[in-house]
């Protein structure tokens, strides 16, 4: 494997970015050397994604300069960046569901296959197969509509699209949060290949362990400013966390209680649940008052389908979900919400938020029935108080409640999703990967919120791909394998990841 050289491939000098009065970047200077995997870390809103998006050509800087291979660099579009040798795998979805895999891979580049006025689809499909083979996805047909693929497959198509152009600088923005371990391994190998070929990687992640394992150096950003650069031999988790938040991070992260007595009162009963696509088969469970039930497993084990099935958001082949207090079967989202259920989807941008709508409209969308008066009207003052309460209690960083959600950082978007359900006083929350793509500080706040909720007698189903999260937060942990329960573990200080992994495989 090639060693990191001293030759600088890419650098920024005094780069700033302003969104009205908001300073997203404040005179940031950094560099990426050839043969280096550089990690960018910082809390949500620290400026990580802003730097990579400017480098990729998605948006221009307000001030400052960029240099690529020692020459001035200022791309006017992503195509411009791609042609210059800079490729970016974006944090949120970068595909169009209504067109084929091949058309997504060559989106905006159809002219490459055009002869006169006709696009040579056969040639496009052949090149798409080569792009997919590059990352080991030969099993996907390039003619398949993108909307038929799952979240991980869609993300890996984006990876194939970027890698097809053989970028000198590969930028990976929070991509691993959408991938299973298999998908992550594909990405890690591609990053190592970049390094071996004396190319470079800028890797953005909130997972400090992941960054320390795969990066040669870390650059820490905070509130849009450059804070520190740390070489691999100096990686020390607590110091890096302190750089990120500007203070020592509390040791209290996950729950510290053990031996808690669980109430006998059952609030939700799942019986013989089988989903239409067969990923979940004859699954049964009970959720008790004041309990966190964790659900874990490998990719395609059925846990994400379970979340939708419980909330009445997925077609079922069999079984039922009963709200015990009312005795009513949950067959739709409306019935679920009527009985105090809330659902935080894994696919935040596609299923949980309207990105072009304001923070206010997103939070209010789940609480309309709570805000209406006897005449069915909603007073603007009452509405604003309702929303402001969630902005304040969840510390949502924004210019004001009218700001469009699409301009928020990943962590603040997730807080808006939580605000929808916390605002309407949900008694039962179904959380599907609730801390995906959020920083340490936001995670800590969300875990505290979960503790506060169960202390109030509310109940939570926590679905997660992070074993440490499941072990740290669950009263009871159910492992799914091939759509069925494989094992069940009670909360214990002796519970270890190895025990759970054995049940998964």
Backbone torsions as a table, in degrees:
resi	resn	phi	psi	omega
1	UNK	NA	135.9	-178.0
2	UNK	-65.0	142.9	176.5
3	UNK	-83.9	151.9	176.1
4	UNK	-63.0	131.4	179.9
5	UNK	-96.2	178.3	176.2
6	UNK	-93.6	-1.8	-179.2
7	UNK	-75.2	125.7	-179.5
8	UNK	-84.6	124.0	178.1
9	UNK	-86.7	-44.7	-175.3
10	UNK	-140.1	141.5	174.9
11	UNK	-152.4	154.6	172.9
12	UNK	-116.7	148.1	177.3
13	UNK	-131.0	117.6	177.6
14	UNK	51.0	43.4	-178.1
15	UNK	-78.2	130.2	176.1
16	UNK	-129.6	151.3	176.2
17	UNK	-141.6	126.5	-179.5
18	UNK	-117.0	136.4	170.4
19	UNK	-116.9	90.1	-172.7
20	UNK	62.5	-128.4	179.8
21	UNK	-79.3	-9.5	-177.6
22	UNK	-81.9	128.5	177.3
23	UNK	-98.9	104.0	-179.0
24	UNK	-82.2	-34.2	176.2
25	UNK	-135.8	139.2	-176.4
26	UNK	-129.6	91.7	175.6
27	UNK	51.4	56.3	-178.8
28	UNK	-90.5	127.4	174.4
29	UNK	-120.1	125.4	176.3
30	UNK	-152.3	164.5	-179.9
31	UNK	-139.8	155.0	175.7
32	UNK	-124.2	123.5	-179.3
33	UNK	-86.8	158.0	174.4
34	UNK	-64.1	142.3	178.9
35	UNK	72.3	19.8	-176.7
36	UNK	-118.5	139.6	167.8
37	UNK	-104.4	105.7	-178.5
38	UNK	-97.4	126.7	177.2
39	UNK	-96.1	136.4	173.0
40	UNK	-109.0	127.2	-179.4
41	UNK	-137.4	150.3	179.7
42	UNK	169.5	164.8	178.7
43	UNK	-66.4	165.1	174.8
44	UNK	-56.0	134.0	-179.5
45	UNK	86.0	9.4	-178.6
46	UNK	-80.6	-15.9	177.5
47	UNK	113.4	2.3	-175.8
48	UNK	-60.4	-54.7	-178.1
49	UNK	-66.7	-29.6	179.8
50	UNK	-64.4	-44.7	178.9
51	UNK	-60.5	-48.3	-176.5
52	UNK	-66.2	-37.0	-179.5
53	UNK	-68.2	-34.4	176.1
54	UNK	-68.3	-43.2	179.2
55	UNK	-63.1	-32.4	-178.6
56	UNK	-80.9	-15.8	-179.8
57	UNK	96.5	9.8	179.9
58	UNK	-70.9	-36.6	178.6
59	UNK	-148.0	156.2	-179.9
60	UNK	-88.3	157.9	172.6
61	UNK	-76.9	155.2	174.6
62	UNK	-82.6	-35.7	179.6
63	UNK	-146.5	162.1	174.1
64	UNK	98.0	-179.0	-175.3
65	UNK	-131.5	157.1	170.9
66	UNK	-128.1	148.1	178.1
67	UNK	-133.0	136.6	177.8
68	UNK	-127.1	121.7	-175.3
69	UNK	55.7	34.9	175.9
70	UNK	83.6	-1.5	-178.9
71	UNK	-113.8	150.6	179.2
72	UNK	-56.5	138.7	-173.7
73	UNK	-137.7	123.6	178.4
74	UNK	-149.3	80.4	-177.6
75	UNK	-65.9	142.4	-179.5
76	UNK	-96.9	-7.6	180.0
77	UNK	-163.1	170.7	176.7
78	UNK	-65.6	-34.1	177.2
79	UNK	-63.3	-41.3	176.6
80	UNK	-59.4	-45.7	178.6
81	UNK	-63.5	-43.2	178.9
82	UNK	-60.1	-45.3	-179.5
83	UNK	-64.1	-26.4	179.2
84	UNK	-85.0	-8.2	178.7
85	UNK	100.1	21.4	177.9
86	UNK	-117.2	121.1	-179.4
87	UNK	-121.8	142.3	-177.6
88	UNK	-132.9	129.8	171.0
89	UNK	-96.1	111.4	-170.9
90	UNK	-76.1	158.6	-177.5
91	UNK	-66.3	-48.6	-178.6
92	UNK	-94.0	179.2	-175.1
93	UNK	-60.9	130.2	179.3
94	UNK	-118.1	27.7	-178.2
95	UNK	-123.3	164.2	176.9
96	UNK	-110.5	116.7	-171.9
97	UNK	-66.6	-27.9	-171.6
98	UNK	-83.3	-5.5	179.9
99	UNK	-117.7	171.5	-172.9
100	UNK	-73.8	167.5	175.7
101	UNK	-57.4	-47.0	-178.6
102	UNK	-61.4	-43.5	-179.2
103	UNK	-66.6	-30.3	174.9
104	UNK	-70.7	-42.5	-179.5
105	UNK	-61.2	-35.8	-177.9
106	UNK	-112.2	30.8	178.6
107	UNK	-60.7	126.9	-179.2
108	UNK	82.0	2.0	-178.2
109	UNK	-129.1	25.2	-178.6
110	UNK	-60.1	-26.9	-178.8
111	UNK	-60.9	-22.2	177.8
112	UNK	-60.2	-30.4	-175.7
113	UNK	-111.4	12.5	-176.6
114	UNK	-93.9	131.7	172.3
115	UNK	-120.9	116.7	-169.7
116	UNK	60.1	-115.4	-178.1
117	UNK	-108.5	5.6	-174.1
118	UNK	-111.1	133.0	176.0
119	UNK	-87.4	126.8	178.5
120	UNK	-78.9	90.9	-177.0
121	UNK	-63.1	-35.9	-178.6
122	UNK	-60.4	-45.2	179.2
123	UNK	-65.2	-39.2	178.8
124	UNK	-62.4	-42.4	179.5
125	UNK	-65.3	-38.7	179.2
126	UNK	-63.8	-44.3	179.8
127	UNK	-68.0	-34.3	177.5
128	UNK	-63.7	-40.2	177.6
129	UNK	-60.1	-40.5	178.1
130	UNK	-63.2	-42.3	179.3
131	UNK	-62.5	-41.3	180.0
132	UNK	-69.3	-38.0	178.1
133	UNK	-62.7	-32.9	-179.2
134	UNK	-57.3	-33.2	-179.0
135	UNK	-111.1	15.1	174.6
136	UNK	75.4	35.5	179.7
137	UNK	-119.9	46.7	-178.0
138	UNK	-64.2	-18.7	-176.2
139	UNK	-76.9	-8.9	-179.6
140	UNK	-94.3	128.2	178.5
141	UNK	-80.2	124.1	-178.6
142	UNK	-60.2	-18.2	-179.2
143	UNK	-83.6	-9.9	-176.7
144	UNK	-65.1	132.5	174.3
145	UNK	-61.9	135.1	-175.7
146	UNK	-58.9	-33.6	-178.7
147	UNK	-63.6	-15.2	179.8
148	UNK	-85.9	-7.3	-178.3
149	UNK	-94.1	155.8	178.4
150	UNK	-81.6	176.6	-173.2
151	UNK	-59.8	-43.2	-178.9
152	UNK	-66.3	-44.1	180.0
153	UNK	-61.6	-40.3	178.6
154	UNK	-62.3	-40.9	-180.0
155	UNK	-66.7	-39.0	179.8
156	UNK	-69.7	-28.3	173.0
157	UNK	-62.4	-39.9	176.9
158	UNK	-62.1	-39.7	177.9
159	UNK	-61.8	-45.9	179.9
160	UNK	-61.0	-39.7	-179.9
161	UNK	-60.6	-44.4	-179.2
162	UNK	-70.2	-44.6	-175.4
163	UNK	-70.6	-21.8	178.2
164	UNK	-57.7	-32.2	-176.3
165	UNK	-89.5	5.5	175.5
166	UNK	49.0	62.0	-176.4
167	UNK	-68.1	146.0	172.2
168	UNK	-74.9	-37.8	176.8
169	UNK	-117.4	113.9	176.8
170	UNK	-100.3	124.3	177.9
171	UNK	-110.8	125.5	-176.1
172	UNK	-116.6	107.5	-174.2
173	UNK	-104.0	100.7	175.0
174	UNK	53.0	31.5	-174.8
175	UNK	-73.2	-35.2	-172.9
176	UNK	-66.7	-18.9	-179.9
177	UNK	-67.2	-20.4	-179.6
178	UNK	-96.5	3.9	-173.3
179	UNK	-116.8	148.9	170.3
180	UNK	-76.7	179.2	179.2
181	UNK	-61.3	-37.4	178.1
182	UNK	-61.4	-45.5	179.2
183	UNK	-65.0	-38.5	178.1
184	UNK	-63.8	-40.0	-180.0
185	UNK	-61.8	-37.8	176.3
186	UNK	-60.2	-46.4	-178.0
187	UNK	-66.7	-42.9	179.8
188	UNK	-60.4	-39.4	179.0
189	UNK	-64.7	-39.2	178.1
190	UNK	-65.6	-38.6	177.5
191	UNK	-64.4	-43.6	178.3
192	UNK	-63.7	-35.9	178.2
193	UNK	-64.8	-41.6	176.2
194	UNK	-56.1	-47.0	-178.4
195	UNK	-63.7	-43.3	-178.6
196	UNK	-64.0	-28.4	-179.5
197	UNK	-91.6	13.6	179.0
198	UNK	63.9	27.4	171.8
199	UNK	-100.5	-172.3	-172.7
200	UNK	-135.2	160.2	178.0
201	UNK	-134.3	134.9	168.4
202	UNK	-110.4	111.6	-170.0
203	UNK	-111.1	115.6	-179.9
204	UNK	-104.9	126.5	179.0
205	UNK	-156.8	154.2	173.2
206	UNK	-93.5	-7.6	-177.5
207	UNK	-87.0	100.4	-175.3
208	UNK	-62.5	-40.2	178.8
209	UNK	-61.0	-41.9	179.1
210	UNK	-62.1	-45.4	179.7
211	UNK	-63.3	-44.1	-178.1
212	UNK	-66.0	-30.5	-179.9
213	UNK	-75.1	-37.4	-170.2
214	UNK	-106.9	-10.3	-174.8
215	UNK	-104.2	151.4	175.5
216	UNK	-86.9	-26.0	-176.8
217	UNK	-155.4	149.3	177.0
218	UNK	-119.2	136.2	170.5
219	UNK	-111.8	127.9	-178.1
220	UNK	-102.7	129.8	175.8
221	UNK	-114.8	147.9	175.4
222	UNK	-147.6	124.9	179.7
223	UNK	52.5	40.2	176.5
224	UNK	80.2	6.1	-178.3
225	UNK	-116.9	148.9	173.6
226	UNK	-72.4	127.1	-177.7
227	UNK	-109.2	-46.6	-175.8
228	UNK	-163.2	156.4	170.7
229	UNK	-120.9	128.3	-174.7
230	UNK	-124.9	121.4	177.6
231	UNK	-76.0	156.9	-173.9
232	UNK	-54.7	-40.1	-177.7
233	UNK	-68.2	-13.9	-179.3
234	UNK	-107.4	8.4	179.9
235	UNK	-60.9	123.3	176.8
236	UNK	-143.3	111.0	-169.4
237	UNK	-51.2	-47.9	-175.4
238	UNK	-65.6	-36.1	178.6
239	UNK	-67.5	-41.5	179.9
240	UNK	-64.8	-42.0	177.5
241	UNK	-60.6	-39.2	179.9
242	UNK	-66.3	-39.0	174.9
243	UNK	-59.1	-41.2	-175.2
244	UNK	-65.3	-45.2	-172.2
245	UNK	-103.4	-8.9	177.8
246	UNK	78.7	13.0	179.0
247	UNK	-160.1	169.7	177.0
248	UNK	-72.6	131.4	-178.7
249	UNK	-79.8	134.2	179.8
250	UNK	-56.9	140.0	177.9
251	UNK	-68.5	-24.4	-179.6
252	UNK	-75.8	107.5	-175.0
253	UNK	-120.3	-71.9	172.8
254	UNK	-84.9	177.5	177.7
255	UNK	-61.8	147.8	-180.0
256	UNK	-113.5	0.4	-178.1
257	UNK	-91.1	142.5	175.5
258	UNK	-136.0	153.8	177.5
259	UNK	77.1	18.5	178.8
260	UNK	-67.2	137.9	179.1
261	UNK	-82.4	123.4	-178.9
262	UNK	-86.8	136.9	179.2
263	UNK	-61.1	147.7	175.5
264	UNK	-77.2	-14.3	-176.0
265	UNK	-72.2	119.0	178.1
266	UNK	-91.3	127.4	-178.8
267	UNK	-101.8	-25.1	-177.5
268	UNK	-144.1	134.8	-179.3
269	UNK	-125.0	124.0	177.8
270	UNK	-108.6	123.2	-175.0
271	UNK	-126.0	118.6	169.5
272	UNK	54.9	38.3	-173.9
273	UNK	-71.4	128.0	177.6
274	UNK	-134.1	122.4	-176.9
275	UNK	-87.5	159.7	-173.7
276	UNK	-61.8	-32.8	-177.2
277	UNK	-90.0	3.3	173.2
278	UNK	79.4	5.0	-179.1
279	UNK	-75.3	-24.2	178.4
280	UNK	-119.7	128.3	-173.4
281	UNK	-131.2	116.2	172.8
282	UNK	49.3	50.9	-178.1
283	UNK	-95.7	134.9	178.1
284	UNK	-131.0	145.0	175.6
285	UNK	-163.3	162.8	173.2
286	UNK	-125.4	142.4	177.0
287	UNK	-113.5	127.9	-176.9
288	UNK	-98.3	158.9	177.7
289	UNK	-61.1	130.6	177.6
290	UNK	73.5	21.0	-175.6
291	UNK	-114.6	144.8	168.1
292	UNK	-107.4	115.0	174.4
293	UNK	-100.7	119.9	177.6
294	UNK	-89.7	142.0	177.2
295	UNK	-125.1	123.9	-179.4
296	UNK	-137.4	169.8	179.5
297	UNK	162.0	176.1	177.7
298	UNK	-78.1	172.6	178.7
299	UNK	-56.5	138.9	178.9
300	UNK	67.3	25.1	177.3
301	UNK	-81.7	-14.6	179.0
302	UNK	107.4	0.0	-173.7
303	UNK	-69.4	-35.5	179.4
304	UNK	-72.2	-34.0	176.6
305	UNK	-68.2	-32.4	177.4
306	UNK	-60.0	-44.5	-179.8
307	UNK	-58.0	-48.1	-179.6
308	UNK	-65.2	-39.7	-178.8
309	UNK	-63.5	-41.3	-179.9
310	UNK	-66.2	-37.2	-176.7
311	UNK	-84.7	2.7	-179.8
312	UNK	74.2	26.4	-174.7
313	UNK	-112.8	16.8	179.5
314	UNK	-147.1	140.6	177.9
315	UNK	-67.5	138.7	-178.1
316	UNK	-112.3	145.3	172.3
317	UNK	-89.4	-25.2	-179.8
318	UNK	-169.3	168.1	178.1
319	UNK	87.8	177.3	179.6
320	UNK	-154.9	160.5	176.5
321	UNK	-119.4	125.6	-176.3
322	UNK	-117.3	128.8	170.3
323	UNK	-81.6	107.9	-166.2
324	UNK	-62.6	-44.3	-175.8
325	UNK	-59.3	-38.1	-178.6
326	UNK	-94.8	-21.8	-176.2
327	UNK	78.9	4.3	-175.8
328	UNK	-86.9	140.9	176.1
329	UNK	-81.8	133.6	-179.6
330	UNK	-87.2	108.8	-178.9
331	UNK	-116.3	-2.0	-179.9
332	UNK	-155.8	164.9	177.4
333	UNK	-63.8	-34.9	-179.1
334	UNK	-63.3	-44.1	178.4
335	UNK	-66.9	-39.5	178.7
336	UNK	-59.6	-47.0	-178.6
337	UNK	-67.2	-35.1	179.0
338	UNK	-58.9	-32.6	-177.7
339	UNK	-101.3	20.5	170.8
340	UNK	82.5	21.8	175.6
341	UNK	-92.1	143.3	174.0
342	UNK	-130.7	152.5	-174.4
343	UNK	-137.0	117.3	174.6
344	UNK	-99.9	108.8	-174.6
345	UNK	-76.5	150.5	174.9
346	UNK	-64.7	-40.0	-177.9
347	UNK	-88.7	77.8	-171.1
348	UNK	-55.1	-51.7	-172.7
349	UNK	-71.6	-30.1	-175.8
350	UNK	-88.9	-34.9	-170.1
351	UNK	-116.7	-20.6	-172.5
352	UNK	-109.1	-18.8	-175.0
353	UNK	-133.1	153.7	166.6
354	UNK	-104.4	102.4	-169.4
355	UNK	-62.2	-33.8	-177.4
356	UNK	-81.7	-11.1	179.2
357	UNK	-86.6	165.9	-177.9
358	UNK	-77.5	166.1	173.6
359	UNK	-57.4	-44.2	-179.2
360	UNK	-58.2	-49.8	-176.5
361	UNK	-66.3	-35.4	178.9
362	UNK	-67.5	-45.0	-178.6
363	UNK	-68.1	-41.0	-178.1
364	UNK	-69.5	-26.4	-173.6
365	UNK	-55.4	-30.9	-180.0
366	UNK	-93.1	-4.7	-174.7
367	UNK	-120.6	17.2	-176.7
368	UNK	-58.4	-41.9	-178.4
369	UNK	-66.3	-25.0	179.5
370	UNK	-80.7	-23.1	-173.4
371	UNK	-96.8	-19.9	-176.6
372	UNK	-70.1	142.1	174.0
373	UNK	-88.0	-172.6	-176.1
374	UNK	-62.2	-24.5	179.4
375	UNK	-89.8	1.6	-179.5
376	UNK	80.9	14.9	-179.4
377	UNK	-103.0	155.6	178.8
378	UNK	-119.0	119.9	177.7
379	UNK	-74.7	137.6	-175.7
380	UNK	-63.7	-36.1	179.4
381	UNK	-66.1	-43.8	179.1
382	UNK	-62.7	-41.2	179.3
383	UNK	-62.1	-45.7	-177.8
384	UNK	-68.4	-37.1	176.7
385	UNK	-63.5	-40.9	179.1
386	UNK	-59.5	-46.8	-178.0
387	UNK	-72.1	-43.9	-178.0
388	UNK	-60.9	-34.7	178.7
389	UNK	-60.2	-40.4	179.4
390	UNK	-73.1	-39.0	177.7
391	UNK	-60.6	-43.0	-178.8
392	UNK	-72.0	-47.0	-174.7
393	UNK	-70.2	-30.2	179.9
394	UNK	-98.4	0.6	-179.5
395	UNK	52.5	51.8	178.2
396	UNK	-76.2	119.2	-179.9
397	UNK	-80.7	115.3	-178.8
398	UNK	-158.3	164.0	177.5
399	UNK	-73.6	-42.0	173.2
400	UNK	-168.4	175.6	-175.1
401	UNK	-69.7	-13.3	178.4
402	UNK	-85.9	-4.6	-179.3
403	UNK	-65.0	137.0	178.3
404	UNK	-66.7	137.6	-176.7
405	UNK	-62.0	-29.4	-176.8
406	UNK	-61.9	-19.9	-178.3
407	UNK	-94.0	3.7	177.5
408	UNK	-87.2	158.2	173.6
409	UNK	-71.4	166.0	-178.6
410	UNK	-56.4	-43.2	-178.6
411	UNK	-66.5	-38.2	179.7
412	UNK	-73.4	-31.4	171.9
413	UNK	-60.9	-44.0	-178.6
414	UNK	-64.6	-35.4	176.9
415	UNK	-64.0	-36.0	177.4
416	UNK	-63.6	-41.3	178.4
417	UNK	-61.4	-45.5	177.2
418	UNK	-59.9	-41.5	-178.1
419	UNK	-59.7	-33.2	177.8
420	UNK	-57.6	-44.2	-172.1
421	UNK	-91.7	-34.6	176.4
422	UNK	-66.5	-37.6	-178.4
423	UNK	-60.8	-35.8	-178.8
424	UNK	-91.7	14.1	174.4
425	UNK	59.0	46.9	179.1
426	UNK	-60.7	133.9	179.0
427	UNK	-87.5	-25.4	-179.6
428	UNK	-130.2	119.2	179.1
429	UNK	-111.4	131.1	173.5
430	UNK	-104.7	111.1	-175.1
431	UNK	-110.0	111.5	-179.1
432	UNK	-102.9	104.7	-177.8
433	UNK	51.8	56.4	-172.3
434	UNK	-67.3	-21.2	-178.5
435	UNK	-106.5	18.5	178.8
436	UNK	-63.8	123.9	174.5
437	UNK	72.8	25.6	176.5
438	UNK	-120.6	157.2	-173.9
439	UNK	-83.3	176.6	-175.9
440	UNK	-58.4	-44.3	-178.5
441	UNK	-63.8	-42.5	179.5
442	UNK	-68.2	-40.7	176.8
443	UNK	-57.2	-47.1	-178.3
444	UNK	-59.8	-40.9	179.4
445	UNK	-66.5	-39.0	179.9
446	UNK	-68.7	-39.6	177.8
447	UNK	-64.3	-39.2	178.9
448	UNK	-65.7	-38.6	177.6
449	UNK	-61.6	-41.8	178.4
450	UNK	-63.3	-42.0	177.6
451	UNK	-62.5	-42.3	179.9
452	UNK	-62.4	-39.0	-177.5
453	UNK	-66.5	-44.5	-179.1
454	UNK	-71.4	-27.3	175.7
455	UNK	-66.2	-26.4	178.1
456	UNK	-86.2	0.6	179.8
457	UNK	91.0	7.9	176.0
458	UNK	-81.6	165.9	-174.5
459	UNK	-127.4	148.7	-174.0
460	UNK	-135.9	135.9	166.9
461	UNK	-106.5	114.7	-176.0
462	UNK	-107.0	110.4	177.6
463	UNK	-102.5	125.9	-174.5
464	UNK	-150.8	151.9	174.4
465	UNK	-99.3	1.5	179.2
466	UNK	-102.9	111.8	-176.7
467	UNK	-62.9	-39.7	-178.9
468	UNK	-61.4	-36.6	178.6
469	UNK	-66.7	-43.9	-180.0
470	UNK	-64.4	-44.4	179.7
471	UNK	-66.2	-41.0	-174.1
472	UNK	-74.6	-23.3	-172.5
473	UNK	-116.9	-17.6	-172.0
474	UNK	-87.4	142.9	168.3
475	UNK	-80.6	-33.2	-179.2
476	UNK	-144.6	137.9	-174.8
477	UNK	-123.5	121.1	178.5
478	UNK	-107.4	127.6	179.2
479	UNK	-103.9	129.6	177.4
480	UNK	-101.2	143.6	175.0
481	UNK	-143.7	123.2	-178.6
482	UNK	53.2	39.4	174.6
483	UNK	80.9	3.6	-178.2
484	UNK	-128.5	158.5	177.0
485	UNK	-67.8	127.0	-179.7
486	UNK	-101.0	-35.9	-179.3
487	UNK	-163.4	163.5	177.2
488	UNK	-138.7	135.4	-177.9
489	UNK	-127.1	139.9	174.7
490	UNK	-92.5	154.3	179.7
491	UNK	-57.5	130.7	-177.8
492	UNK	-162.4	143.3	175.9
493	UNK	-67.8	-14.8	-179.8
494	UNK	-89.5	-8.7	-177.5
495	UNK	-69.3	126.9	-176.6
496	UNK	-123.6	157.7	-177.6
497	UNK	-59.0	-38.3	-178.1
498	UNK	-58.7	-38.4	179.5
499	UNK	-63.5	-39.6	-177.8
500	UNK	-73.2	-41.6	-179.6
501	UNK	-59.4	-40.6	178.6
502	UNK	-58.6	-37.7	-180.0
503	UNK	-73.8	-26.5	-179.5
504	UNK	-74.0	-35.6	-172.6
505	UNK	-105.8	NA	NA
